[in-house]
Every structure is written in structure tokens, then in C-alpha cells.
Amino acid sequence: MEEVADAGKYTMKRDARIWGLIKQIVKHKVTFTSLLFLVAIHIVVFLGPLFWGQSPEAVDPANKLAPWSLEHPLGTDDVGRDVLSRMMYGGKITLLVGFCSMLFTVFIGGLIGVMAGYFGGLIDIFLMRFTEAMLSIPNFFLALVALTVFGKSPLMVVLVIAFTTWMEIARVVYGETLKWKESEFVEASDAMGASSFRILIKHVIPQIIPSIIVASTLGIAWAILTESAISYLGLGIQPPTATWGNMLQNAQQYIWTSPVLGVLPGVAITCVVLAYNFLGDGLRDLLDPKFLKK
């Protein structure tokens, strides 16, 4: 009965913390506005194609570079494809690449950071020296070389971005793990004979989740920016598959005759990256224990 009561108290405290965080997000105007914008843009790019019948790859050479109209609200591109449908489809690919890259980045960096921070010794020396070595390499150029060698499929783009950006997550998780593994409840669990795996899963990792959440939001922004940059250079996801990056690359030759072809994906990339950065900065403040005590 006591265990059930303790579990109930823990659940109530956890729910109270969650609701408290939600209230703080609503009060924090920049964070809340960024979150609303990101929710709206995800709804548009993922659900919009269900209500807009134009295909992003349907070519109409007789109607190329057409101005805005009821049939094509954002006009058409250089081969007559509907820009609105390509913006939605390209946004879906860009956002998925950013999210999937973040998942791989958090897994790789989190695993390395936790292992190095908790076990220490030779594992710490080897893993963190390897992390520092990776940080010394110009990662963007490493990504370009890797994509040139291994191909330019969406999966390869995701993996290359993840394997060239995990180091910051690893350092964040490493620092948090060092801090929490010295706490009294971890030492008590160790003294009671709990296994290292149980201590990590039950006591250490839950404490570093806020830092991982913040790093993840910033990681998505960086992944989107990286994907857009490499696609702009022609080394990312290849046409006819649309992304905001390769739409920019294709529009550069029409910058004076039809500037909207470059402005739309450029503004979309800028707004989404800024929103993720503002969201990450806001969450970093809101999840800070000093802030929560106010």
C-alpha cells in the first residue's frame, strides 16, 4: 500500500511539474509564439497536400513562370509545376530530414555522453578525445565529402547530418551526467546494489532530459539549415524530389525575372530555423531550476 501511495504522489508531482511548465510556456510570449508558428507550419506542410489536389511534380511547360492565380495561388516554376504544392511537399521533406537527423544525433551523442560521463576512466578518455577530434574537423565540408562519396538519397542525407553534428549533444549530456552521477540518490542506489544500467535509466537519464530537449530543438534548426545548404549546393536531396533547399538552388537563375521562386523557400527556411532557435532558448530558460523557483 505504501508503494502505491508513493507512486501516486510521484505521479501527482510529475503532472504538476508538466502543467507548471505548460503555464510558463504560455506566459513566455516569444516561446509560445514560436511554438504556435511551428505547430501551424507542420499542419500546413503535412495536412495541406490532402486538401490541395495539385501534384508537386506535374509539369505544364505551356504555363511556366505563371503569376499568382486561383488555379496556382503561388504561381508556377520554370517548368510549370505548382509552387504551392512544391512548397508544402518540399517543407515536409525538409522538416522530416531535420527531425530524423535530430533523433539520430540525440541517440549517438547521448549514448557517447552518458557512457563517458558515467563510467569515466579509459572510456571517458577515448570517447571524449574522439568527440574533440570530430569537433576539430570542418563538419560542413565533411558532410559534402560524405554525400559525394556515399550518395545523395534522403536516408544518406539524414545519416550524414547526424554523424557530423552529434558532438554538441555529447558534450551537453557528458556534463550533465558528471553532475548527476555524484548526487546523493545515485550514491544511495549504488550502495543498495543497483546495477549501473538501472541507475542510468532510473536516476541519471531522467535528470538530463530537459537539457536533451533544449539541445534537440536547436539541433533540428541546425539540421534544417544544413540540409538546405547542401541541397542549395546540389549535393543534397535531388530533383524532382522537392525540398526548400533545392527549390532555392533552382530559383537562383530566375532571381530577377521571377524572384518569388527564391523568396518563398528562403523565407520559409529562415522563419522555421528562427522559430526553433527561439523555442530552444525559451525552453532553456523555462527548464532552468533557478527560473522555476521564481
Stockholm file with secondary structure:
# STOCKHOLM 1.0

chainA/1-294         MEEVADAGKYTMKRDARIWGLIKQIVKHKVTFTSLLFLVAIHIVVFLGPLFWGQSPEAVDPANKLAPWSLEHPLGTDDVGRDVLSRMMYGGKITLLVGFCSMLFTVFIGGLIGVMAGYFGGLIDIFLMRFTEAMLSIPNFFLALVALTVFGKSPLMVVLVIAFTTWMEIARVVYGETLKWKESEFVEASDAMGASSFRILIKHVIPQIIPSIIVASTLGIAWAILTESAISYLGLGIQPPTATWGNMLQNAQQYIWTSPVLGVLPGVAITCVVLAYNFLGDGLRDLLDPKFLKK
#=GR chainA/1-294 SS CHHHHHHHHHHHHHHHHHHHHHHHHHHSHHHHHHHHHHHHHHHHHHHHHHHCCCCTTCCCGGGTTCCCCSSSTTCBCTTSCBHHHHHHHHHHHHHHHHHHHHHHHHHHHHHHHHHHHHHCHHHHHHHHHHHHHHHTSCHHHHHHHHHHHHCCCHHHHHHHHHHTTCHHHHHHHHHHHHHHTTSHHHHHHHHTTCCHHHHIIIIIHHHHHHHHHHHHHHHHHHHHHHHHHHHHTTCSSCTTSCCHHHHHHHHGGGTTTCTHHHHHHHHHHHHHHHHHHHHHHHHHHHTCHHHHTC
#=GC SS_cons         CHHHHHHHHHHHHHHHHHHHHHHHHHHSHHHHHHHHHHHHHHHHHHHHHHHCCCCTTCCCGGGTTCCCCSSSTTCBCTTSCBHHHHHHHHHHHHHHHHHHHHHHHHHHHHHHHHHHHHHCHHHHHHHHHHHHHHHTSCHHHHHHHHHHHHCCCHHHHHHHHHHTTCHHHHHHHHHHHHHHTTSHHHHHHHHTTCCHHHHIIIIIHHHHHHHHHHHHHHHHHHHHHHHHHHHHTTCSSCTTSCCHHHHHHHHGGGTTTCTHHHHHHHHHHHHHHHHHHHHHHHHHHHTCHHHHTC
//
